[in-house]
Amino acid sequence: MKKQAAGGLAALLSTSALLLGTVPSMSATASTLSAASSGRTLVIDNSFELVTADPAHMFEPTGELVCNALYDTLVTFNGGNFKTVVPDLATSYQTLDGARKFVFHLNPAAKFSDGTPVTSADVVWSLNRLINLKGNPSFLLGGETITAGGPGTVVMTSSAPNPGLPYILPNPATGVLNEKVVAAHGGTDASNASTKDTAENWLNANSAGSGPYILKSFSTTSQVVLAANPSYWGPKPAYATVVLRNTATASVEKLDVQRGVNEIALDLDPSQSTGMTNVQIHKGPSPNVMFLFANDNPKISKITPNHDFQMALRYGIDYAGMLQLAGAGAVQSPGIIPTVFLGALPASADAKYDLTQAKAWLAKSGLGHPTLKLTYPTGITVNGLSFDDAAARVLQYIQQIGINVSLQPQSVQIGLGTYRAGTEPLGLWYWGPDYPDPSDYLQFAPGNLVGLRAGWTAAEAPTIAALATKAAQTTGIPARQAIFEQYQRAMNANGPFIPLIQPAEVVVGTTGIKNLQANGLWLVDLRDLG
Amino acid sequence: MSPAGLGRFLARRLGIGAVLVVGITLIAFILTHLVPADPATANLGQSALGDPAIVKAFYHEYGLDKPVPQQYVIYLWKLLHGNLGMSEQSHRAVATDLGQYVPATMELALFAIVISVIVGVGLGVLAAVRRGHPVDGGLRVFSLLGVSMPTFWVALFVFYLFFFRLGWLPSGGRLSPGLVAPARVTGLYTVDALLNGQWPLFVNALRHLVMPGAVLGIFTVGTVLRFTRASVLEVINNDYVRAARAKGLSEWTVIRRHVMRPALLPIATVASLAFGSLLSGTVLVENIFSWPGIGEYAYLSAINLDLPAIMGVSIVVAIIYILINLLVDLLYSVLDPRIELR
């Protein structure tokens, strides 16, 4: 009997030891069990925003990270510099006919992971598929006609000038697929691709690109595993395996990376990264712009279209206070175009907090002490900055001017409805870039998509509308920089939008990773890491 | 009960269950459509929303361009054919998604309920037997703590202690990063690893289960402990129990043979209901431990207004509750033959 009890106890202890990992031979870890155990493995923690690994359907941050590693695009960006386009599949390109026509010359060395060369036919097929799928990212190439000018030449034409096109093409949604392989698995670039293309499921389990990594496994909720592409035509990737792990909680990511279990954490906010030791911390302004708007439509509000009221708001916001809330790495946004993109205003153009001026503008408006509600999406964060906290700060500043404001939080889906319908008198929202070109911010112009959400029509601001039209057609980097600055200065002087801040983008990694930096577009660029 | 009687009972209960499921689909469908928001807004980017062709294609793809009653009829027709529709958020068949997420939650809930019942019943009996003793007092405090401590707090504390400080247990997820899941048989990684003879993978999966399973089980332990204590106290002083003691049987034999059996009826009820709530209420634990289960899927479905996924989750949860209630009724008749199934 005693012997049995002792045996049972021994079994219990050994089982406990096994579970607690104190028996080295049995404590299975990634390094001992990984299928790709040869070579270095990189584990990245990220709170997944991931739907698909099919580039032509993909339009989420985690998807951009994944597709950027799997698929090459015609041109790309180097590191976090979004102001200069550099070659990828195309060695060079020409801008012709006032930016109505672009000719891209492909690198003959480029080849897919199966060893076949990347041809202009593959590029044309991939980009036409993107357009004809009519999916989330299809608008990126709206209005473009894509043809092959020869085996190594791709021609893109549009009826209207599109000088921002080279800045749109680095988006991983325009990643080039191996036509033969994907077509064999249900892919099509035909005009009815939105109903006939069935390749997405296959592309969620396999990749068919020419990027430095290939897809080994894909789950939108647990992990994505990438392996180095043995046929990669560029510099050999630094890691044999990259595991992207879904971690829903930033505090868990912090503990993971601090303990060295995982190498990179992508979702920490500035305060969470403060005080961490023995890790590398990279902070910088994200390209997300948080802004306030006062609806210009008198049918929506009798108060907010008043220009003097809008100026009172502009001077009444304590931007330093907003930055303190957002944490280190955040910057004030001098215009609606984020500071990291071409066309951004210099910091000297930042709106200045001046409560006396704000009160003077309010007095001039003749509105007395108006009462209204500030609408914002509750429960969401931008780079870790809670909209609820930001709205509370804005409320405090506006009340100091003498305006009676109360908060009207709405769940994001309901709030998006009223925001899109243009029925919010006073709103707090943010804009994340579709692509890193100032033309994306022409949406804010009077009469355009976001402008109309603030009740701002072209008839109401014809000068700014004309500036926007001119900016859309201007070519050449210096000329574009100048016109977009002019456009934003005019908006700041006479528009309903009040740009506030760009929250900080924070990436934390273990010390052994080389070239780690925050990337506002695809979170982290796996191509850069060493 | 005769086999024919049992068959009639099962047929009747399953028939009622089917009607209930249809009713639940109707309620879920109506409630989802009452939300003043647009699924296109939830699932398309802002610029895509500005392109009418993209919005039109989205509505067409998910059948949202048809009148609402017609959408419901189409849904029911597809449901009859085992088609739960396509998820707007994952772009996959809802059945495929559920096939992935339900076993993950099932594994977690099974682990939690097994631990809870073993610990809860054991401690409950101990508390009852030692009634009024400091052990009883201590266990009652423990059970009170178990049912009253916020799950997220316990989860974060346990994670900090056993992963970060002590390093005894792994971080979140079902397996260590980079490990490939065992070939699917049941979808429960521990079971599939064993069936495939992958012992190290089994250990890895089991180690990942310990923290979320224990956290999930703490609430249930408290509940089971309290019910067990009360049930045992109800029967422990009955005449037939005293008679058993008088015959000279050991206390353990008396408890096992004469006390536990009648006491098990309410325990079975509370454990089964707890299992149901574990299956459908694991959102926080799944979130903190990055467990890819149905709770997280339900949450994402709700915030993305993913109607097919919401319907799919509702149906699965309904079926789980219906089946659990059915099993409990069957268990009653096994535990107490005087109970007749009708």
Interface residues (C-beta under 8 A of the other chain):
Chain A: L18 L19 L20 G21 T22 M26 S27 A28 T29 A30 T32 L33 S34 A35 A36 T41 V43 V51 T52 H57 F59 K134 G135 N136 P137 S138 F139 G142 S194 T195 E200 N201 N204 S217 S219 T220 T221 S222 Q223 V225 T241 V243 R245 N246 T247 A248 T249 S251 V252 L255 D256 Q258 R259 V261 N262 S411 V412 Q413 I414 L416 G417 R420 W431 D434 D440 Q443 L449 V450
Chain B: V35 P36 A37 D38 T41 A42 N43 L44 G45 Q46 S47 A48 L49 G50 D51 A53 I54 K56 A57 H60 E61 Q89 S90 H91 R92 Q100 Y101 L156 F159 Y160 F163 F164 G167 W168 L169 P170 S171 G172 G173 R174 S176 P177 G178 L179 V180 W199 P200 L201 V203 N204 L206 R207 V210 E286 N287 I288 S290 P292 E296 Y297 I303 N304 L305
